[in-house]
């Protein structure tokens, strides 16, 4: 499992600029970022190669950061592939808490997901797991 960092802050102009500046200054490359604004809050989900260092730096700079174990899976880039994965999890009563597409190349799709039953999800999705961190 890799780690995903989630930053939750009051939404304001320049917030992602601040986060990316701090990461760049510390030589931490943001591999993936997802952002949403809900009810006046900005929620950023980032994947980095060194999540422990990134977590410490963000906390030190006053950000509210959560660290979550993330499963990285690779599925065929074709209709119905995501349905197969969600069916496997649903059958085992595993609830996905986040899911986002990391990359697509026309043949495969790499997905990062978190689940309420992490170990069980890892076992169920074992044929699709990839160890490479994005």
BALO-155790 format. One record per residue: x, y, z of N, C-alpha, C, O in turn; residue in three letters; chain. Coordinates in steps of 0.02 Angstrom, whole numbers, padded with zeros to 5 digits. Atoms other than C-alpha are relative to their C-alpha. Example, Ala and Ser with C-alpha at 12.3 -4.5 7.8 and 13.67 -1.06 7.14 Angstrom:
! BALO-155790
REC,00045,-00059,00000,00615,-00225,00390,00045,00060,00000,00097,00059,00033,ALA,A
REC,-00042,-00059,-00003,00684,-00053,00357,-00039,00055,00037,-00014,00110,00045,SER,A
This chain:
! BALO-155790
REC,00042,-00059,00000,00000,00000,00000,00044,00062,00000,00096,00064,00032,UNK,A
REC,-00034,-00064,-00002,00055,00175,-00033,-00041,00047,00045,-00092,00026,00073,UNK,A
REC,00034,-00049,-00043,00001,00331,00061,-00025,00058,-00043,00009,00080,-00089,UNK,A
REC,00028,-00059,00030,-00111,00472,00005,-00008,00052,00055,-00028,00035,00111,UNK,A
REC,00009,-00054,-00048,-00113,00640,00092,-00061,00040,-00021,-00070,00057,-00079,UNK,A
REC,00059,-00042,00012,-00275,00738,00107,00007,00063,00043,00017,00059,00104,UNK,A
REC,-00007,-00065,-00033,-00266,00922,00151,-00069,00033,-00001,-00100,00039,-00054,UNK,A
REC,00065,-00032,-00006,-00424,01007,00214,00009,00068,00031,00033,00074,00088,UNK,A
REC,-00009,-00069,-00023,-00424,01196,00231,-00060,00042,-00021,-00099,00021,-00064,UNK,A
REC,00050,-00048,00025,-00540,01344,00215,00019,00018,-00071,00078,00031,-00085,UNK,A
REC,-00014,-00014,00070,-00556,01377,00030,00019,00073,-00009,-00014,00119,00016,UNK,A
REC,-00022,-00068,00015,-00460,01529,-00029,00044,00000,-00063,00074,-00051,-00079,UNK,A
REC,-00042,-00008,00059,-00372,01592,-00184,00073,-00010,00020,00096,00018,00070,UNK,A
REC,-00071,00009,-00011,-00191,01534,-00192,00019,-00058,00045,00078,-00069,00057,UNK,A
REC,-00015,00055,-00046,-00206,01383,-00077,00043,-00054,-00033,00092,-00076,-00004,UNK,A
REC,-00041,00051,00034,-00141,01258,-00205,00069,00029,-00017,00118,-00008,-00017,UNK,A
REC,-00064,-00032,00012,-00005,01383,-00249,00045,-00007,00061,00104,-00023,00056,UNK,A
REC,-00039,00006,-00062,00050,01383,-00067,00025,-00071,00011,00083,-00082,00028,UNK,A
REC,-00018,00070,-00011,00049,01194,-00054,00054,-00022,-00049,00104,-00052,-00030,UNK,A
REC,-00048,00021,00051,00141,01167,-00218,00067,00036,00010,00120,00007,-00004,UNK,A
REC,-00062,-00037,-00013,00269,01302,-00172,00040,-00035,00056,00100,-00046,00049,UNK,A
REC,-00033,00033,-00057,00308,01218,-00005,00029,-00068,-00022,00085,-00084,-00004,UNK,A
REC,-00024,00065,00023,00322,01047,-00088,00061,00009,-00045,00111,-00027,-00038,UNK,A
REC,-00056,-00012,00045,00435,01115,-00225,00063,00023,00036,00118,00001,00020,UNK,A
REC,-00056,-00026,-00039,00545,01209,-00102,00036,-00057,00036,00097,-00055,00044,UNK,A
REC,-00028,00058,-00036,00571,01045,-00007,00019,-00057,-00047,00037,-00111,-00023,UNK,A
REC,-00019,00050,00051,00606,00950,-00170,-00044,-00062,00002,-00021,-00118,-00011,UNK,A
REC,00049,00055,00000,00449,00843,-00152,-00044,00009,-00061,-00079,00059,-00067,UNK,A
REC,00040,-00003,00061,00367,00807,-00319,-00070,-00026,00013,-00079,-00082,00038,UNK,A
REC,00070,00022,-00005,00177,00798,-00319,-00013,-00044,-00061,-00012,-00020,-00118,UNK,A
REC,00011,00048,00054,00141,00642,-00422,-00071,00005,-00027,-00083,-00006,-00087,UNK,A
REC,00070,-00004,00019,-00047,00666,-00424,-00035,00047,00048,-00020,00048,00107,UNK,A
REC,00039,-00044,-00043,-00168,00795,-00359,-00072,00001,-00024,-00087,00000,-00084,UNK,A
REC,00071,-00007,00013,-00356,00805,-00348,-00025,00054,00047,-00005,00056,00106,UNK,A
REC,00025,-00055,-00042,-00449,00957,-00283,-00075,00009,-00009,-00102,00001,-00063,UNK,A
REC,00072,-00014,00002,-00628,00996,-00238,-00015,00052,00054,00018,00054,00106,UNK,A
REC,00023,-00049,-00049,-00714,01140,-00149,-00071,-00018,00019,-00115,-00023,-00024,UNK,A
REC,00067,00019,-00025,-00863,01093,-00040,-00015,00040,00062,00022,00038,00111,UNK,A
REC,00022,-00036,-00059,-00955,01205,00080,00052,00047,00030,00058,00051,00091,UNK,A
REC,-00051,-00046,-00024,-00814,01332,00092,00065,-00033,00020,00111,00001,00044,UNK,A
REC,-00062,00036,-00015,-00682,01198,00119,00032,-00024,-00065,-00002,-00044,-00112,UNK,A
REC,-00039,00027,00056,-00545,01151,-00004,00029,-00066,00023,00058,-00071,00077,UNK,A
REC,-00026,00066,-00016,-00499,00968,-00006,00046,-00022,-00056,00025,-00030,-00113,UNK,A
REC,-00051,00021,00048,-00338,00917,-00093,00023,-00069,00019,00038,-00083,00077,UNK,A
REC,-00028,00066,-00010,-00285,00738,-00113,00063,-00004,-00043,00060,00006,-00103,UNK,A
REC,-00063,00003,00038,-00103,00717,-00161,00036,-00066,00012,00031,-00096,00066,UNK,A
REC,-00043,00058,-00004,00012,00572,-00196,00071,00025,-00013,00084,00060,-00062,UNK,A
REC,-00071,-00019,00006,00199,00597,-00171,00043,-00061,00013,00020,-00110,00043,UNK,A
REC,-00045,00057,-00011,00349,00481,-00168,00022,-00007,00072,00037,-00062,00095,UNK,A
REC,-00021,00002,-00070,00393,00527,00011,-00055,00030,00044,-00049,00087,00066,UNK,A
REC,00058,-00028,-00037,00227,00547,00104,00015,00019,00072,-00014,00067,00098,UNK,A
REC,-00016,-00018,-00069,00303,00548,00278,00032,00069,00005,00014,00110,00047,UNK,A
REC,-00033,-00065,00002,00416,00695,00237,-00051,00054,-00019,-00052,00108,00013,UNK,A
REC,00050,-00049,00021,00274,00786,00147,-00049,00014,00056,-00067,00072,00068,UNK,A
REC,00046,-00008,-00056,00157,00756,00293,00030,00046,00053,-00002,00093,00076,UNK,A
REC,-00034,-00040,-00051,00283,00828,00417,00007,00073,-00021,-00005,00118,00019,UNK,A
REC,-00010,-00068,00025,00319,00980,00309,-00066,00038,-00003,-00069,00097,00017,UNK,A
REC,00065,-00034,00003,00136,01019,00279,-00026,00016,00070,-00051,00071,00082,UNK,A
REC,00022,-00012,-00070,00095,01000,00465,00040,00059,00030,00011,00102,00063,UNK,A
REC,-00044,-00052,-00027,00244,01110,00510,-00020,00070,-00027,-00010,00120,00007,UNK,A
REC,00022,-00063,00031,00174,01244,00392,-00073,00016,00015,-00102,00061,-00016,UNK,A
REC,00067,-00017,-00023,00004,01241,00478,-00058,-00030,-00037,-00115,-00010,-00026,UNK,A
REC,00054,00030,00038,-00096,01134,00358,-00031,-00058,00040,00003,-00091,00079,UNK,A
REC,00036,00057,-00029,-00228,01009,00416,00007,-00058,-00049,-00021,-00056,-00104,UNK,A
REC,-00018,00054,00046,-00166,00845,00341,-00022,-00068,00030,-00012,-00081,00089,UNK,A
REC,00017,00069,-00018,-00234,00667,00346,00040,-00046,-00044,00050,-00033,-00103,UNK,A
REC,-00038,00050,00038,-00133,00516,00292,-00041,-00063,-00004,-00067,-00088,00046,UNK,A
REC,00041,00059,00011,-00222,00367,00216,00037,-00052,-00040,00072,-00035,-00088,UNK,A
REC,-00027,00055,00041,-00165,00197,00154,-00040,-00004,-00065,-00101,-00003,-00064,UNK,A
REC,00031,00000,00066,-00200,00189,-00032,00021,-00062,-00039,00080,-00080,-00039,UNK,A
REC,-00014,00056,00044,-00212,00040,-00147,00005,00026,-00071,-00037,00064,-00094,UNK,A
REC,-00009,-00018,00070,-00146,00063,-00323,-00015,-00063,-00041,00017,-00115,-00032,UNK,A
REC,00018,00057,00041,-00228,-00052,-00450,00004,00018,-00074,-00003,00077,-00093,UNK,A
REC,00000,-00010,00072,-00214,-00075,-00637,-00054,-00045,-00029,-00056,-00105,-00017,UNK,A
REC,00054,00038,00032,-00366,-00127,-00738,00001,00016,-00075,00029,00067,-00095,UNK,A
REC,00004,-00015,00072,-00398,-00140,-00925,-00039,00064,-00012,-00089,00077,00021,UNK,A
REC,00035,-00062,00018,-00449,00026,-01002,-00054,-00016,-00051,-00047,-00004,-00111,UNK,A
REC,00056,00020,00043,-00613,-00038,-01069,-00065,00003,00040,-00064,-00002,00101,UNK,A
REC,00065,-00003,-00035,-00799,-00024,-01029,-00012,-00061,00044,00000,-00118,00023,UNK,A
REC,00018,00054,-00046,-00852,-00127,-00879,00055,-00019,00049,00041,-00055,00097,UNK,A
REC,-00055,00019,-00045,-00680,-00143,-00795,-00011,00027,00070,-00001,-00010,00119,UNK,A
REC,00012,-00028,-00066,-00723,-00026,-00653,-00058,-00036,00034,-00057,-00046,00095,UNK,A
REC,00057,00036,-00027,-00888,-00116,-00629,00022,-00067,00032,-00004,-00086,00084,UNK,A
REC,-00025,00064,-00027,-00794,-00281,-00602,00033,00011,00068,00023,-00028,00114,UNK,A
REC,-00035,-00015,-00062,-00686,-00203,-00467,-00050,00018,00055,-00046,-00008,00111,UNK,A
REC,00048,-00021,-00051,-00831,-00120,-00377,-00046,-00057,00021,-00068,-00060,00079,UNK,A
REC,00040,00059,-00017,-00930,-00281,-00385,00037,-00045,00049,00007,-00071,00097,UNK,A
REC,-00041,00041,-00046,-00787,-00377,-00302,-00001,00029,00071,-00010,-00007,00120,UNK,A
REC,-00001,-00033,-00066,-00779,-00249,-00161,-00069,-00003,00033,-00075,-00017,00092,UNK,A
REC,00068,00000,-00026,-00967,-00238,-00141,-00020,-00070,00026,-00052,-00076,00079,UNK,A
REC,00015,00069,-00020,-00984,-00428,-00132,00030,-00017,00069,00001,-00055,00107,UNK,A
REC,-00033,00012,-00065,-00863,-00427,00016,-00017,00053,00052,00014,00056,00106,UNK,A
REC,00023,-00053,-00046,-00953,-00279,00099,00056,00049,00018,00062,00072,00075,UNK,A
REC,-00054,-00048,-00008,-00802,-00165,00075,-00022,00065,-00031,-00042,00068,-00089,UNK,A
REC,00020,-00066,00023,-00841,00019,00060,00060,00040,-00023,00107,00050,00015,UNK,A
REC,-00053,-00044,00023,-00729,00126,-00049,-00012,00070,00029,-00068,00095,00028,UNK,A
REC,00008,-00067,-00028,-00696,00293,00034,00027,00054,-00048,00003,00110,-00047,UNK,A
REC,-00022,-00044,00055,-00599,00373,-00111,00020,-00042,-00059,00039,-00101,-00052,UNK,A
REC,-00022,00032,00061,-00562,00328,-00289,00016,00054,-00051,-00024,00100,-00061,UNK,A
REC,-00014,-00046,00055,-00474,00424,-00426,00048,-00033,-00050,00088,-00076,-00033,UNK,A
REC,-00041,00026,00054,-00391,00387,-00591,00068,00036,00003,00071,00098,00003,UNK,A
REC,-00068,-00027,-00002,-00202,00411,-00585,00026,00009,-00071,00056,00061,-00087,UNK,A
REC,-00023,-00004,00069,-00164,00374,-00768,-00038,-00048,-00044,-00067,-00097,-00021,UNK,A
REC,00029,00043,00051,-00230,00299,-00928,00047,00002,-00060,00074,00054,-00077,UNK,A
REC,-00043,00000,00059,-00131,00243,-01079,-00034,-00032,-00061,-00001,-00047,-00111,UNK,A
REC,00036,00031,00056,-00267,00170,-01192,-00007,-00075,00008,-00053,-00106,-00019,UNK,A
REC,00003,00072,-00013,-00230,-00008,-01134,-00020,-00014,00072,-00059,-00059,00086,UNK,A
REC,00013,00010,-00071,-00235,00008,-00945,-00017,00066,00034,00001,00120,00011,UNK,A
REC,00015,-00057,-00043,-00302,00124,-00812,00027,-00015,00069,00016,-00069,00095,UNK,A
REC,-00026,00007,-00068,-00212,00149,-00647,-00046,00041,00046,-00059,00100,00033,UNK,A
REC,00047,-00031,-00047,-00329,00188,-00502,00029,-00003,00070,00058,-00053,00091,UNK,A
REC,-00017,-00002,-00071,-00292,00241,-00325,-00066,-00001,00039,-00112,00036,00023,UNK,A
REC,00061,00002,-00039,-00423,00194,-00197,00015,-00014,00073,00066,-00045,00091,UNK,A
REC,-00003,00016,-00071,-00450,00187,-00011,-00065,-00034,00019,-00117,-00024,-00014,UNK,A
REC,00059,00038,-00021,-00571,00075,00080,-00003,-00006,00075,00048,00001,00110,UNK,A
REC,00009,00005,-00072,-00643,00052,00253,00033,-00063,00029,00055,-00063,00086,UNK,A
REC,-00032,00063,-00023,-00575,-00127,00266,00062,-00011,-00043,00061,-00048,-00092,UNK,A
REC,-00060,-00003,00042,-00399,-00101,00200,00030,-00067,-00015,00045,-00082,-00073,UNK,A
REC,-00033,00066,00011,-00326,-00275,00225,-00044,-00045,-00043,-00019,-00080,-00088,UNK,A
REC,00046,00042,00039,-00480,-00360,00156,-00002,00024,-00073,-00003,-00017,-00119,UNK,A
REC,00000,-00028,00068,-00482,-00243,00005,00063,-00020,-00037,00061,-00038,-00095,UNK,A
REC,-00064,00018,00030,-00299,-00279,-00027,-00002,-00073,-00023,00022,-00090,-00077,UNK,A
REC,00004,00071,00017,-00333,-00466,-00025,-00047,-00011,-00060,-00030,-00048,-00107,UNK,A
REC,00049,00008,00055,-00486,-00452,-00139,00027,00026,-00066,00015,-00003,-00119,UNK,A
REC,-00025,-00031,00061,-00396,-00340,-00263,00071,-00022,-00019,00102,00007,-00064,UNK,A
REC,-00069,00022,00010,-00231,-00435,-00259,00018,-00010,-00074,00073,00010,-00093,UNK,A
REC,-00019,00010,00070,-00236,-00484,-00444,00011,00066,-00039,00043,00066,-00091,UNK,A
REC,-00004,-00065,00034,-00248,-00299,-00491,00051,00048,00031,00066,00100,00003,UNK,A
REC,-00045,-00044,-00036,-00125,-00226,-00365,00065,00012,-00038,00091,-00032,-00071,UNK,A
REC,-00067,-00016,00025,00031,-00137,-00422,00039,00031,00057,00011,00068,00097,UNK,A
REC,-00042,-00025,-00054,00174,-00097,-00307,00033,00066,-00018,00054,00103,00027,UNK,A
REC,-00031,-00062,00022,00241,00046,-00411,-00038,00060,00028,-00099,00063,00022,UNK,A
REC,00032,-00059,-00027,00206,00211,-00326,00000,00055,-00052,00051,00067,-00084,UNK,A
REC,00006,-00054,00049,00143,00353,-00435,00005,00067,00034,00001,00119,00001,UNK,A
